[in-house]
């Protein structure tokens, strides 16, 4: 057996000894396989450590204390778009995207609008799930439902996290592979949409994300902040297109106990939540009264309950806000949404 094969076995045995595993499709490249193990084993997912010694800044050490992984993995990545100052705690480790994947789906659709394939008034159907047994097929059966204008589907998908609207837009753009291609073309690595939402929800609970890294329907917090930052700064889409997405994110009705919960009055948040078995997340742009924009991705697993996970998100968001408060404001891009 070659050195690479022995290395993979060693990582596998070490992961099992820690009670922490990684699931990857058989066809995944060796590098992806190795990186997933290294990310899992090379990070503090267990007992509290000397955070001041292992983190690059006092702010990062503060976030790491709040994001202690002893009760379940927590990943955080943030960047102040004025100063460029970054914070990362497990920022390069994979987490379930859940509904935070919907931002890239919306961006892929808006690119097709810009190319003339669709317009915001194009009428598209909801995709309605048909009852089926868990794991009974690679794709849960769906049927077309009521038709809506595309702009209304985007609003439903982002502000209320409507899964049927999401799958309608996902089918319209051509499926998960097309969204992944959009992400890769725009420099967003470590984003992997595998299933439609109907299938993801039907088969939810297959693994415990607090103990298992599953690269299906996953992304790193760093990748999601790259998505948010590029969207906000106008790198991916025309202003009219990005304002559709950011505007919907600013009207988000879900996640009031997450990123926005503990922020001061006058702070605007454009965000998108995600929730699945034993995992809660929130990604977005925090806009401060002095014109600062902070891109944030927070993924929380375990912690015993959904309210506990949401409290972690809220506390991390407030600590990031306070920690960035002393940085000089110099916005790279302003949002008109």
C-alpha positions as YAML, in Angstrom:
chain: A
units: angstrom
residues:
- id: 1
  name: UNK
  ca: [0.00, 0.00, 0.00]
- id: 2
  name: UNK
  ca: [1.33, 3.47, -0.90]
- id: 3
  name: UNK
  ca: [2.19, 6.29, 1.48]
- id: 4
  name: UNK
  ca: [-1.00, 8.19, 0.59]
- id: 5
  name: UNK
  ca: [-3.12, 5.12, 1.37]
- id: 6
  name: UNK
  ca: [-1.41, 4.65, 4.73]
- id: 7
  name: UNK
  ca: [-1.93, 8.33, 5.52]
- id: 8
  name: UNK
  ca: [-5.64, 8.05, 4.82]
- id: 9
  name: UNK
  ca: [-5.93, 5.01, 7.10]
- id: 10
  name: UNK
  ca: [-4.04, 6.80, 9.87]
- id: 11
  name: UNK
  ca: [-6.37, 9.80, 9.65]
- id: 12
  name: UNK
  ca: [-9.42, 7.51, 9.62]
- id: 13
  name: UNK
  ca: [-8.27, 5.66, 12.73]
- id: 14
  name: UNK
  ca: [-7.49, 8.90, 14.53]
- id: 15
  name: UNK
  ca: [-10.89, 10.31, 13.65]
- id: 16
  name: UNK
  ca: [-12.65, 7.22, 14.92]
- id: 17
  name: UNK
  ca: [-10.66, 7.38, 18.16]
- id: 18
  name: UNK
  ca: [-11.99, 10.91, 18.70]
- id: 19
  name: UNK
  ca: [-15.53, 9.89, 17.82]
- id: 20
  name: UNK
  ca: [-15.40, 12.27, 14.84]
- id: 21
  name: UNK
  ca: [-15.84, 11.16, 11.24]
- id: 22
  name: UNK
  ca: [-15.97, 12.58, 7.78]
- id: 23
  name: UNK
  ca: [-18.33, 11.41, 5.04]
- id: 24
  name: UNK
  ca: [-17.29, 12.00, 1.46]
- id: 25
  name: UNK
  ca: [-18.53, 10.50, -1.83]
- id: 26
  name: UNK
  ca: [-16.34, 7.71, -3.18]
- id: 27
  name: UNK
  ca: [-15.45, 9.76, -6.20]
- id: 28
  name: UNK
  ca: [-14.09, 12.67, -4.14]
- id: 29
  name: UNK
  ca: [-10.44, 13.45, -4.81]
- id: 30
  name: UNK
  ca: [-7.81, 12.27, -2.35]
- id: 31
  name: UNK
  ca: [-6.95, 15.85, -1.57]
- id: 32
  name: UNK
  ca: [-10.53, 16.64, -0.58]
- id: 33
  name: UNK
  ca: [-10.61, 13.50, 1.56]
- id: 34
  name: UNK
  ca: [-7.36, 14.35, 3.31]
- id: 35
  name: UNK
  ca: [-8.24, 18.00, 3.81]
- id: 36
  name: UNK
  ca: [-11.54, 17.09, 5.44]
- id: 37
  name: UNK
  ca: [-9.77, 14.89, 7.99]
- id: 38
  name: UNK
  ca: [-7.01, 17.39, 8.59]
- id: 39
  name: UNK
  ca: [-9.55, 20.16, 9.11]
- id: 40
  name: UNK
  ca: [-11.45, 18.02, 11.60]
- id: 41
  name: UNK
  ca: [-8.44, 16.76, 13.52]
- id: 42
  name: UNK
  ca: [-6.42, 19.94, 13.43]
- id: 43
  name: UNK
  ca: [-9.01, 22.14, 15.08]
- id: 44
  name: UNK
  ca: [-10.36, 22.57, 18.60]
- id: 45
  name: UNK
  ca: [-13.68, 20.75, 18.46]
- id: 46
  name: UNK
  ca: [-13.41, 19.33, 21.95]
- id: 47
  name: UNK
  ca: [-12.42, 20.78, 25.32]
- id: 48
  name: UNK
  ca: [-11.62, 24.46, 25.87]
- id: 49
  name: UNK
  ca: [-8.01, 25.42, 25.21]
- id: 50
  name: UNK
  ca: [-5.66, 28.37, 25.71]
- id: 51
  name: UNK
  ca: [-7.43, 30.58, 23.20]
- id: 52
  name: UNK
  ca: [-5.11, 33.56, 23.66]
- id: 53
  name: UNK
  ca: [-2.13, 31.41, 22.66]
- id: 54
  name: UNK
  ca: [-3.62, 29.79, 19.56]
- id: 55
  name: UNK
  ca: [-5.54, 32.68, 17.97]
- id: 56
  name: UNK
  ca: [-4.16, 35.56, 15.96]
- id: 57
  name: UNK
  ca: [-5.93, 38.42, 17.74]
- id: 58
  name: UNK
  ca: [-7.76, 39.18, 20.99]
- id: 59
  name: UNK
  ca: [-11.02, 39.40, 19.01]
- id: 60
  name: UNK
  ca: [-10.48, 35.97, 17.49]
- id: 61
  name: UNK
  ca: [-9.67, 34.57, 20.92]
- id: 62
  name: UNK
  ca: [-12.89, 36.07, 22.29]
- id: 63
  name: UNK
  ca: [-14.94, 34.52, 19.48]
- id: 64
  name: UNK
  ca: [-13.21, 31.16, 20.03]
- id: 65
  name: UNK
  ca: [-14.20, 31.20, 23.71]
- id: 66
  name: UNK
  ca: [-17.85, 31.74, 22.79]
- id: 67
  name: UNK
  ca: [-17.59, 29.20, 19.97]
- id: 68
  name: UNK
  ca: [-16.14, 26.50, 22.21]
- id: 69
  name: UNK
  ca: [-16.67, 23.18, 20.44]
- id: 70
  name: UNK
  ca: [-17.01, 20.88, 23.44]
- id: 71
  name: UNK
  ca: [-20.81, 20.69, 23.00]
- id: 72
  name: UNK
  ca: [-20.72, 20.55, 19.19]
- id: 73
  name: UNK
  ca: [-18.76, 22.05, 16.32]
- id: 74
  name: UNK
  ca: [-19.08, 25.81, 15.75]
- id: 75
  name: UNK
  ca: [-17.61, 27.57, 12.73]
- id: 76
  name: UNK
  ca: [-17.23, 31.33, 12.35]
- id: 77
  name: UNK
  ca: [-15.75, 33.52, 9.67]
- id: 78
  name: UNK
  ca: [-16.11, 37.29, 9.46]
- id: 79
  name: UNK
  ca: [-14.48, 40.18, 7.65]
- id: 80
  name: UNK
  ca: [-14.86, 43.90, 8.18]
- id: 81
  name: UNK
  ca: [-15.19, 45.16, 4.61]
- id: 82
  name: UNK
  ca: [-13.85, 48.56, 5.67]
- id: 83
  name: UNK
  ca: [-10.59, 47.44, 7.29]
- id: 84
  name: UNK
  ca: [-10.23, 43.96, 5.79]
- id: 85
  name: UNK
  ca: [-9.75, 42.54, 9.28]
- id: 86
  name: UNK
  ca: [-10.72, 38.85, 9.39]
- id: 87
  name: UNK
  ca: [-11.76, 36.51, 12.18]
- id: 88
  name: UNK
  ca: [-11.81, 32.73, 11.78]
- id: 89
  name: UNK
  ca: [-12.72, 29.90, 14.12]
- id: 90
  name: UNK
  ca: [-12.99, 26.62, 12.20]
- id: 91
  name: UNK
  ca: [-13.53, 28.90, 9.22]
- id: 92
  name: UNK
  ca: [-12.12, 26.33, 6.78]
- id: 93
  name: UNK
  ca: [-14.08, 23.37, 8.12]
- id: 94
  name: UNK
  ca: [-17.19, 22.08, 6.34]
- id: 95
  name: UNK
  ca: [-20.64, 22.65, 7.84]
- id: 96
  name: UNK
  ca: [-24.15, 21.85, 6.56]
- id: 97
  name: UNK
  ca: [-25.38, 24.83, 4.55]
- id: 98
  name: UNK
  ca: [-29.06, 24.03, 5.04]
- id: 99
  name: UNK
  ca: [-30.99, 27.06, 3.73]
- id: 100
  name: UNK
  ca: [-27.96, 29.36, 3.65]
- id: 101
  name: UNK
  ca: [-27.32, 27.71, 0.25]
- id: 102
  name: UNK
  ca: [-30.23, 29.73, -1.12]
- id: 103
  name: UNK
  ca: [-28.14, 32.89, -1.58]
- id: 104
  name: UNK
  ca: [-26.04, 31.22, -4.27]
- id: 105
  name: UNK
  ca: [-29.18, 29.79, -5.91]
- id: 106
  name: UNK
  ca: [-30.60, 33.30, -6.11]
- id: 107
  name: UNK
  ca: [-27.32, 34.65, -7.51]
- id: 108
  name: UNK
  ca: [-27.23, 31.93, -10.16]
- id: 109
  name: UNK
  ca: [-30.78, 32.79, -11.21]
- id: 110
  name: UNK
  ca: [-30.00, 36.50, -11.36]
- id: 111
  name: UNK
  ca: [-27.03, 35.79, -13.61]
- id: 112
  name: UNK
  ca: [-29.42, 34.02, -15.98]
- id: 113
  name: UNK
  ca: [-31.71, 37.04, -15.83]
- id: 114
  name: UNK
  ca: [-28.78, 39.24, -16.85]
- id: 115
  name: UNK
  ca: [-28.04, 36.88, -19.74]
- id: 116
  name: UNK
  ca: [-31.63, 37.10, -20.98]
- id: 117
  name: UNK
  ca: [-32.77, 33.56, -20.23]
- id: 118
  name: UNK
  ca: [-35.32, 34.77, -17.68]
- id: 119
  name: UNK
  ca: [-36.76, 38.02, -16.39]
- id: 120
  name: UNK
  ca: [-38.00, 38.87, -12.93]
- id: 121
  name: UNK
  ca: [-41.53, 38.63, -14.27]
- id: 122
  name: UNK
  ca: [-41.01, 35.13, -15.73]
- id: 123
  name: UNK
  ca: [-43.59, 32.80, -14.22]
- id: 124
  name: UNK
  ca: [-42.21, 29.62, -12.68]
- id: 125
  name: UNK
  ca: [-43.85, 26.90, -10.55]
- id: 126
  name: UNK
  ca: [-43.30, 25.94, -6.98]
- id: 127
  name: UNK
  ca: [-41.92, 22.40, -6.77]
- id: 128
  name: UNK
  ca: [-44.10, 20.54, -4.28]
- id: 129
  name: UNK
  ca: [-42.81, 17.37, -2.58]
- id: 130
  name: UNK
  ca: [-44.71, 14.11, -2.96]
- id: 131
  name: UNK
  ca: [-44.67, 11.83, 0.08]
- id: 132
  name: UNK
  ca: [-41.87, 9.27, -0.08]
- id: 133
  name: UNK
  ca: [-39.90, 7.14, 2.37]
- id: 134
  name: UNK
  ca: [-36.60, 8.46, 3.69]
- id: 135
  name: UNK
  ca: [-33.59, 7.40, 1.64]
- id: 136
  name: UNK
  ca: [-35.89, 5.72, -0.91]
- id: 137
  name: UNK
  ca: [-34.07, 7.34, -3.82]
- id: 138
  name: UNK
  ca: [-31.39, 9.82, -4.75]
- id: 139
  name: UNK
  ca: [-34.04, 12.48, -5.37]
- id: 140
  name: UNK
  ca: [-37.33, 13.04, -3.57]
- id: 141
  name: UNK
  ca: [-40.30, 13.17, -5.96]
- id: 142
  name: UNK
  ca: [-41.81, 16.61, -6.59]
- id: 143
  name: UNK
  ca: [-44.57, 17.96, -8.81]
- id: 144
  name: UNK
  ca: [-45.09, 21.46, -10.20]
- id: 145
  name: UNK
  ca: [-47.38, 23.62, -8.10]
- id: 146
  name: UNK
  ca: [-48.73, 27.14, -8.37]
- id: 147
  name: UNK
  ca: [-46.88, 29.54, -10.68]
- id: 148
  name: UNK
  ca: [-45.37, 32.78, -9.39]
- id: 149
  name: UNK
  ca: [-43.28, 35.55, -10.87]
- id: 150
  name: UNK
  ca: [-39.58, 34.92, -10.35]
- id: 151
  name: UNK
  ca: [-39.21, 38.03, -8.18]
- id: 152
  name: UNK
  ca: [-41.89, 36.64, -5.86]
- id: 153
  name: UNK
  ca: [-40.17, 33.26, -5.67]
- id: 154
  name: UNK
  ca: [-36.92, 34.97, -4.68]
- id: 155
  name: UNK
  ca: [-38.74, 36.95, -1.99]
- id: 156
  name: UNK
  ca: [-40.41, 33.80, -0.65]
- id: 157
  name: UNK
  ca: [-37.17, 31.82, -0.76]
- id: 158
  name: UNK
  ca: [-35.06, 34.35, 1.13]
- id: 159
  name: UNK
  ca: [-37.43, 36.22, 3.45]
- id: 160
  name: UNK
  ca: [-39.38, 33.15, 4.62]
- id: 161
  name: UNK
  ca: [-37.04, 30.35, 3.51]
- id: 162
  name: UNK
  ca: [-39.78, 28.75, 1.40]
- id: 163
  name: UNK
  ca: [-38.40, 25.42, 0.20]
- id: 164
  name: UNK
  ca: [-40.91, 24.94, -2.62]
- id: 165
  name: UNK
  ca: [-39.99, 28.33, -4.07]
- id: 166
  name: UNK
  ca: [-36.31, 27.42, -3.76]
- id: 167
  name: UNK
  ca: [-36.72, 24.17, -5.64]
- id: 168
  name: UNK
  ca: [-38.70, 25.99, -8.32]
- id: 169
  name: UNK
  ca: [-35.77, 28.37, -8.89]
- id: 170
  name: UNK
  ca: [-33.22, 25.56, -8.57]
- id: 171
  name: UNK
  ca: [-34.99, 23.57, -11.27]
- id: 172
  name: UNK
  ca: [-35.19, 26.67, -13.47]
- id: 173
  name: UNK
  ca: [-31.43, 27.31, -13.37]
- id: 174
  name: UNK
  ca: [-30.62, 23.67, -14.12]
- id: 175
  name: UNK
  ca: [-30.03, 22.04, -10.73]
- id: 176
  name: UNK
  ca: [-27.27, 21.91, -8.11]
- id: 177
  name: UNK
  ca: [-24.42, 21.38, -10.59]
- id: 178
  name: UNK
  ca: [-25.19, 24.72, -12.25]
- id: 179
  name: UNK
  ca: [-25.13, 26.53, -8.90]
- id: 180
  name: UNK
  ca: [-21.81, 24.87, -8.04]
- id: 181
  name: UNK
  ca: [-20.44, 25.98, -11.40]
- id: 182
  name: UNK
  ca: [-21.54, 29.56, -10.70]
- id: 183
  name: UNK
  ca: [-19.72, 29.43, -7.35]
- id: 184
  name: UNK
  ca: [-16.51, 28.04, -8.86]
- id: 185
  name: UNK
  ca: [-16.48, 30.56, -11.70]
- id: 186
  name: UNK
  ca: [-16.70, 33.32, -9.12]
- id: 187
  name: UNK
  ca: [-13.83, 32.03, -7.01]
- id: 188
  name: UNK
  ca: [-15.93, 30.48, -4.24]
- id: 189
  name: UNK
  ca: [-14.25, 27.20, -3.35]
- id: 190
  name: UNK
  ca: [-15.61, 24.73, -0.80]
- id: 191
  name: UNK
  ca: [-19.24, 25.26, -1.78]
- id: 192
  name: UNK
  ca: [-21.01, 22.01, -2.65]
- id: 193
  name: UNK
  ca: [-24.74, 21.87, -3.31]
- id: 194
  name: UNK
  ca: [-25.65, 18.21, -3.86]
- id: 195
  name: UNK
  ca: [-29.43, 17.83, -3.50]
- id: 196
  name: UNK
  ca: [-32.56, 19.87, -3.95]
- id: 197
  name: UNK
  ca: [-34.27, 21.04, -0.78]
- id: 198
  name: UNK
  ca: [-37.06, 18.46, -0.97]
- id: 199
  name: UNK
  ca: [-34.51, 15.65, -0.86]
- id: 200
  name: UNK
  ca: [-32.38, 17.35, 1.78]
- id: 201
  name: UNK
  ca: [-35.38, 17.78, 4.09]
- id: 202
  name: UNK
  ca: [-36.76, 14.29, 3.45]
- id: 203
  name: UNK
  ca: [-33.45, 12.65, 4.37]
- id: 204
  name: UNK
  ca: [-32.51, 15.03, 7.20]
- id: 205
  name: UNK
  ca: [-31.13, 13.31, 10.29]
- id: 206
  name: UNK
  ca: [-28.99, 10.77, 8.46]
- id: 207
  name: UNK
  ca: [-25.86, 12.05, 10.19]
- id: 208
  name: UNK
  ca: [-25.07, 14.12, 13.28]
- id: 209
  name: UNK
  ca: [-23.31, 17.30, 12.09]
- id: 210
  name: UNK
  ca: [-21.94, 17.92, 15.58]
- id: 211
  name: UNK
  ca: [-19.72, 14.84, 15.18]
- id: 212
  name: UNK
  ca: [-19.56, 14.22, 11.44]
- id: 213
  name: UNK
  ca: [-18.27, 16.25, 8.51]
- id: 214
  name: UNK
  ca: [-20.41, 15.48, 5.47]
- id: 215
  name: UNK
  ca: [-19.29, 17.33, 2.36]
- id: 216
  name: UNK
  ca: [-22.69, 16.93, 0.71]
- id: 217
  name: UNK
  ca: [-24.65, 20.19, 0.75]
- id: 218
  name: UNK
  ca: [-21.86, 21.80, 2.73]
- id: 219
  name: UNK
  ca: [-19.63, 24.84, 2.67]
- id: 220
  name: UNK
  ca: [-16.99, 26.43, 4.86]
- id: 221
  name: UNK
  ca: [-17.80, 29.64, 6.72]
- id: 222
  name: UNK
  ca: [-14.93, 31.24, 4.78]
- id: 223
  name: UNK
  ca: [-16.55, 30.30, 1.47]
- id: 224
  name: UNK
  ca: [-19.86, 31.81, 2.53]
- id: 225
  name: UNK
  ca: [-18.21, 35.07, 3.59]
- id: 226
  name: UNK
  ca: [-16.51, 35.18, 0.18]
- id: 227
  name: UNK
  ca: [-19.98, 34.78, -1.36]
- id: 228
  name: UNK
  ca: [-21.44, 37.54, 0.81]
- id: 229
  name: UNK
  ca: [-18.52, 39.90, 0.32]
- id: 230
  name: UNK
  ca: [-18.45, 39.51, -3.45]
- id: 231
  name: UNK
  ca: [-22.20, 39.99, -3.65]
- id: 232
  name: UNK
  ca: [-22.11, 43.10, -1.48]
- id: 233
  name: UNK
  ca: [-19.14, 44.62, -3.31]
- id: 234
  name: UNK
  ca: [-20.68, 44.07, -6.74]
- id: 235
  name: UNK
  ca: [-18.10, 41.56, -7.96]
- id: 236
  name: UNK
  ca: [-20.56, 38.94, -9.22]
- id: 237
  name: UNK
  ca: [-23.67, 40.70, -10.50]
- id: 238
  name: UNK
  ca: [-24.94, 44.03, -11.75]
- id: 239
  name: UNK
  ca: [-26.15, 46.45, -9.09]
- id: 240
  name: UNK
  ca: [-29.78, 45.85, -10.01]
- id: 241
  name: UNK
  ca: [-29.34, 42.09, -9.52]
- id: 242
  name: UNK
  ca: [-27.42, 42.24, -6.26]
- id: 243
  name: UNK
  ca: [-29.94, 44.69, -4.84]
- id: 244
  name: UNK
  ca: [-32.72, 42.18, -5.49]
- id: 245
  name: UNK
  ca: [-30.90, 39.63, -3.34]
- id: 246
  name: UNK
  ca: [-29.59, 41.98, -0.65]
- id: 247
  name: UNK
  ca: [-32.97, 43.68, -0.46]
- id: 248
  name: UNK
  ca: [-34.70, 40.36, 0.20]
- id: 249
  name: UNK
  ca: [-32.04, 39.49, 2.78]
- id: 250
  name: UNK
  ca: [-32.73, 42.78, 4.57]
- id: 251
  name: UNK
  ca: [-36.40, 41.75, 4.86]
- id: 252
  name: UNK
  ca: [-35.63, 38.28, 6.24]
- id: 253
  name: UNK
  ca: [-38.40, 37.13, 8.60]
- id: 254
  name: UNK
  ca: [-36.58, 34.08, 9.98]
- id: 255
  name: UNK
  ca: [-33.76, 34.12, 12.49]
- id: 256
  name: UNK
  ca: [-34.79, 37.04, 14.69]
- id: 257
  name: UNK
  ca: [-33.03, 35.24, 17.56]
- id: 258
  name: UNK
  ca: [-29.82, 34.84, 15.57]
- id: 259
  name: UNK
  ca: [-27.50, 37.52, 14.12]
- id: 260
  name: UNK
  ca: [-29.86, 40.49, 14.72]
- id: 261
  name: UNK
  ca: [-30.96, 39.48, 18.22]
- id: 262
  name: UNK
  ca: [-28.38, 41.31, 20.35]
- id: 263
  name: UNK
  ca: [-27.20, 44.04, 18.01]
- id: 264
  name: UNK
  ca: [-27.80, 47.70, 18.96]
- id: 265
  name: UNK
  ca: [-30.62, 49.81, 17.58]
- id: 266
  name: UNK
  ca: [-29.74, 51.39, 14.26]
- id: 267
  name: UNK
  ca: [-27.80, 48.38, 12.99]
- id: 268
  name: UNK
  ca: [-29.21, 46.90, 9.78]
- id: 269
  name: UNK
  ca: [-28.78, 43.21, 8.99]
- id: 270
  name: UNK
  ca: [-29.26, 41.53, 5.61]
- id: 271
  name: UNK
  ca: [-29.10, 37.81, 6.30]
- id: 272
  name: UNK
  ca: [-30.20, 34.25, 5.52]
- id: 273
  name: UNK
  ca: [-30.71, 31.49, 8.06]
- id: 274
  name: UNK
  ca: [-30.35, 27.74, 7.85]
- id: 275
  name: UNK
  ca: [-31.75, 24.95, 10.04]
- id: 276
  name: UNK
  ca: [-31.52, 21.17, 9.91]
- id: 277
  name: UNK
  ca: [-31.13, 18.31, 12.36]
- id: 278
  name: UNK
  ca: [-28.87, 19.46, 15.22]
- id: 279
  name: UNK
  ca: [-27.57, 22.48, 13.29]
- id: 280
  name: UNK
  ca: [-28.50, 26.16, 13.06]
- id: 281
  name: UNK
  ca: [-26.79, 28.85, 11.03]
- id: 282
  name: UNK
  ca: [-26.99, 32.43, 9.90]
- id: 283
  name: UNK
  ca: [-24.97, 34.33, 7.29]
- id: 284
  name: UNK
  ca: [-25.26, 37.98, 6.37]
- id: 285
  name: UNK
  ca: [-24.04, 41.54, 6.19]
- id: 286
  name: UNK
  ca: [-24.11, 43.68, 9.33]
- id: 287
  name: UNK
  ca: [-24.42, 47.37, 8.37]
- id: 288
  name: UNK
  ca: [-23.43, 49.71, 11.19]
- id: 289
  name: UNK
  ca: [-24.72, 53.27, 11.67]
- id: 290
  name: UNK
  ca: [-21.27, 54.68, 10.74]
- id: 291
  name: UNK
  ca: [-21.31, 52.99, 7.33]
- id: 292
  name: UNK
  ca: [-19.31, 49.88, 8.16]
- id: 293
  name: UNK
  ca: [-20.22, 46.53, 6.55]
- id: 294
  name: UNK
  ca: [-19.26, 43.28, 8.23]
- id: 295
  name: UNK
  ca: [-19.73, 39.99, 6.37]
- id: 296
  name: UNK
  ca: [-20.43, 37.14, 8.80]
- id: 297
  name: UNK
  ca: [-21.04, 33.40, 8.55]
- id: 298
  name: UNK
  ca: [-21.85, 31.46, 11.72]
- id: 299
  name: UNK
  ca: [-22.56, 27.70, 11.76]
- id: 300
  name: UNK
  ca: [-23.49, 26.01, 15.04]
- id: 301
  name: UNK
  ca: [-24.05, 22.32, 15.70]
- id: 302
  name: UNK
  ca: [-25.01, 20.49, 18.88]
- id: 303
  name: UNK
  ca: [-25.36, 22.65, 22.02]
- id: 304
  name: UNK
  ca: [-28.36, 20.62, 23.21]
- id: 305
  name: UNK
  ca: [-31.22, 22.55, 21.62]
- id: 306
  name: UNK
  ca: [-32.15, 24.98, 18.87]
- id: 307
  name: UNK
  ca: [-32.59, 27.90, 21.33]
- id: 308
  name: UNK
  ca: [-29.07, 27.21, 22.66]
- id: 309
  name: UNK
  ca: [-27.66, 27.21, 19.12]
- id: 310
  name: UNK
  ca: [-29.45, 30.45, 18.33]
- id: 311
  name: UNK
  ca: [-28.11, 32.03, 21.52]
- id: 312
  name: UNK
  ca: [-24.58, 31.09, 20.42]
- id: 313
  name: UNK
  ca: [-25.14, 32.79, 17.05]
- id: 314
  name: UNK
  ca: [-26.52, 35.94, 18.72]
- id: 315
  name: UNK
  ca: [-23.64, 36.15, 21.18]
- id: 316
  name: UNK
  ca: [-21.01, 35.60, 18.50]
- id: 317
  name: UNK
  ca: [-22.58, 38.27, 16.27]
- id: 318
  name: UNK
  ca: [-22.59, 40.80, 19.11]
- id: 319
  name: UNK
  ca: [-18.98, 40.02, 20.02]
- id: 320
  name: UNK
  ca: [-17.93, 40.52, 16.41]
- id: 321
  name: UNK
  ca: [-19.81, 43.81, 16.24]
- id: 322
  name: UNK
  ca: [-18.18, 45.07, 19.44]
- id: 323
  name: UNK
  ca: [-14.76, 43.81, 18.44]
- id: 324
  name: UNK
  ca: [-14.83, 45.58, 15.09]
- id: 325
  name: UNK
  ca: [-16.21, 48.81, 16.56]
- id: 326
  name: UNK
  ca: [-12.82, 50.48, 16.94]
- id: 327
  name: UNK
  ca: [-11.83, 50.00, 13.30]
- id: 328
  name: UNK
  ca: [-11.93, 53.10, 11.02]
- id: 329
  name: UNK
  ca: [-14.92, 53.15, 8.68]
- id: 330
  name: UNK
  ca: [-14.02, 53.08, 5.00]
- id: 331
  name: UNK
  ca: [-16.67, 51.24, 3.02]
- id: 332
  name: UNK
  ca: [-15.54, 49.32, -0.05]
- id: 333
  name: UNK
  ca: [-19.05, 49.30, -1.50]
- id: 334
  name: UNK
  ca: [-22.32, 50.83, -0.43]
- id: 335
  name: UNK
  ca: [-25.62, 49.06, -0.68]
- id: 336
  name: UNK
  ca: [-28.69, 50.86, -1.97]
- id: 337
  name: UNK
  ca: [-31.16, 48.12, -1.07]
...
